[in-house]
Amino acid sequence: MKIPIYHVDAFAVEPFKGNPAAVCMLESSRSDTWMQQVAAEMALSETAFLLPKGEGYNLRWFTPKTEVDLCGHATLASAHILYEFGFYELDETITFYTLSGKITSSFSNGTIELDMPRREPVSQPITSEIIEVLGEEPQSAATYADQVLLVELESPEAVRNFEPDWKKIATLPQVDLIITAPCTEKYDFISRFFSPKTGIYEDPVTGMAHCMLAPYYAERLGKSKFHAYQASPRGGEVWARLGEDRVYIGGKAVTVAQGELLHQKA
């Protein structure tokens, strides 16, 4: 039995930029163990598994180490494949059923926009542990559900020049770390994202992070639409706009490769 699989660079307009994800198209359900093995074999930050459900798709995301409850770039990659290979017309909305509820995708002017859950940041005291991880005292800190720690540094240069110590980051009580700073020129803000506990040392471009960054900067900058840049070595641009309880994440994607998983038992 052969199973189609695609390699997509999300939040990119050319190959080898943005954030790579694998998209696996299933015709029937597979075990969690099998999906985890495939994700480990792909060795990308995220592998998405799509299974038809009604007029939409069940969507699950796995890192090489574990399943996660929300992933922006692999959702963008999934929508890109469904549009590019004719599963949906460009004027149709795609519905994904996920561990974080329903996510929809639409296409306009060459950009895919995802309707994702808003993750409201809660102010967090700056602890000695945070300072130890960063090597400096941040401007502010916030958390989401004790899962993500967001810290604002003094400048975009501080974000770009930050040299992560994976072992120290892994000692934080939160799973994920976002560092960020506002910008004054092309972008509204830049960021970087680290998650060594899930096997992602630095994520190239993180749609999920912007579900928290957008509401954070809405209060900070007094606006609701953003053009952001994730300053990883691969780099990528993200558009975000706020709804009442949603964040709309926009980006482009490029298919790098397509193939099949071989020797798979039904």
N, C-alpha and C positions, 0 to 999 in steps of 0.2 A: 504494500500500500504506500502511495506517495502523498505527501502533504505539502501544499504550496507554502513557501516562506519568502519573505522579502526583507531586504536591508534598506532602510530609509534614513537619510540625514534630515532631521526635523529642525525647525527654526534656522533654515539655511536656504540659500538661493543657488548654491553650487555644491558639488560633491566635496566631502572631506571637511566640511564646516558644520557648525551647529552640533546637534546631539544625535548620535546614531541609535537606532532602535530596530529590532527585528519584529516583523509582523507575521504571525502564523495563522493561516486560514483553516479552521477546522470544520468538518462536516458533521462530526459527532463528538460527544463529550469525552474528555481525557482525564486521567487521574492527576491529582495535584503533584504526585511524585514525578510523573512523566513530564509535566509542564516545567517543573523545577529543573529536571535533567536537561531539557531542551534549552532553557535559559542559561544554564551553566555552560552548555556546549557552545551557544552563541557568544558568550562572554562579552556581551554589551551591557550597558547600564540597565537596560530594560528590554524585555521581550513581551510583546502583546499577543494575546490569544483571543481570536474572534470566533464566536460560535453563533450562527443565526438564531434569532429569537423573534418570532412574529415578523414585523417589517423592519426590525432593527437587529442589533447584535449584543449578545453577552460579551463583555470585555474584561479580561483579567490581565494583571501586570506582574511580572516576576523579574527581580534582579538575579544575578548569578547565585545569590544566597537565600533569598526569601521572597514571598509575595508581599506586595505593598497595596495600600488601600486607595492611593490616588497617584496618577502620573500624567503630566501634561504632554510631554514630548512624544511618548509612545501612543497617546490618544491622537495627537496631531498626525503622527505617522500612519496610524490605522485609517483615519479619515482620508488622508492623502491617497492611500492605496485604493480605497473603495471608490473614490472619485476618478483617479487616473485610469483604472482598469475597467471602468464602466459598470460597476456594481450599482452606482447611483449617478443620476444626471447632476450637473453642477448647480442647478436651481433647486435640488432636493435637500431636505434636512435629514441627517443621519442621527438615529437615536442609539446610544450605548447604555447598557445596563451594567452597573459596576458596584463595587463594594462601597463607593461613596454616593450611591444613588444614580439617578438618570443624568447623563451628560449628552448634550446635543451638539452637532457640528453643522455649520453652514459654510458656503463658499461665495466670496464676492471679490471682484477685482484682483484675482490671482492670490488671494489670501484666505486661509481657512481660519474660522473663528470658532472656538470652543466655549460652550456655556458651562462653566465649572463652579463648584461650591466656593463661597466666600469664606476665608479663614481669618477671623478677626484676631488681631494681635492684642495681647494683654501685657501691660507694662511689667517689667521684671527688674528687680534690684540688680545692680552691677556688683557681682561677687568677686572675691579674690580669685576664685577658680576661673571665672570668665577672663579676668585680666591675665592670668597665667597662660591660658590657651592662646590669647591674642597677642601677648607681648606688649600690650598697651591698654590704656583705659578707654573704652568706647564712649561715644557721645550718649548713647542710650541703648536699652535692651528690651526685648519683648519676647513672649512665648506664645505658641498656639498649642493648647491641650497638653502641655508638658511634653510635646513631641518634637517641636521645632523651636530652636533658639535663633532669634534674629538680633543682630547687633549692628548699629550704625557707627561707622568709623568717621574720622575727621575729614576725609577727602577721597575723591576717586582714586588718586594715586596710592593712598594707603590700602585701598581694596585691591588694586592691581598688583601691588608689591608685596602683599601678604604671603608669607611662606608658611604653609600649614605643617603642623606637627600632628600626624595622624593619631599617634598614641595619646597625645594630650586631648585632641578633639574627642576621641572615643571615651574619655573619662567623664565627659559632660553627662548630666542626667538625661538630657534630650537626645533623640536619635539623630536629628539633622541640625546643621549649623548653616545659617545664612549670614554673610557679611555684606554690607551695602553702604552706599553714600549717595547723596543727591548730586546732580550735575547742573552745570549752568549753560552748557552749549547744546550739542546735538540731542542728547538724551536727557530725560527727566531724572533718571537714577541708573546706577550700575550695581551689580551684585556678583557674588560667587556663592556656590553651594557645595557643602561637604557632608558626606554620610558614610564614614568608614564602617559603622556598625552594620550597615546593609550591604557592604561590599562595594560601595560607590565612593571612592576616595575624593574625587572632585567630579561633580556632574557638569558636563559641558554647558547645557542650557536647560533650565528647569521650569517648565510651565507651572507645576504645582507650587513652587516657591512664590510665583507672582500672584497666586490666590491670597497670599498673606502680605506680600510687598505692596500690592495696589491699595488695600485699605490702610496700611501703615502710612504710605505717602499721601493718601487722600487727606488725612488729618494734618500731616506735616507740611504739604505744599498747597493745600486748599484747592485741589482739582480732582477730577474723576476720570480723566483719560491720560494715558501714559505711553511714551515710547521709551523702552528700556533696553539696556545692553547687559548681557551676562559675560563678564570679563575672564572667562576661562581661556586656556590656550587655543581651543578651537573657536570659541566666541559665537555669539548669536544674538539677533534682535528679537524682541518680544513687544507686541502691542497689547495693552490691557485697558479695559474700561470697566467701571463699577456699575453694578446693578444693586437693587435693594438687598438681596441676600445671595447674589451671584457675582462672579467676576468673569468677564468675557476676554479670553486669551486668544490673540491672533498671531499667526505666523505662516511661513512658507515651508515647503519641504521638497526634497529631491530623492527619487528612487535611485539607489546606487547599484543594487543587484537583485535578481530574483532567481529562485531555484526551488528545489523540492527536498523534503526530508525523505530519505529512502529507507527501505527495510523496516517500516513501521507496521506492527501488527494491529489489526482492527480492534 
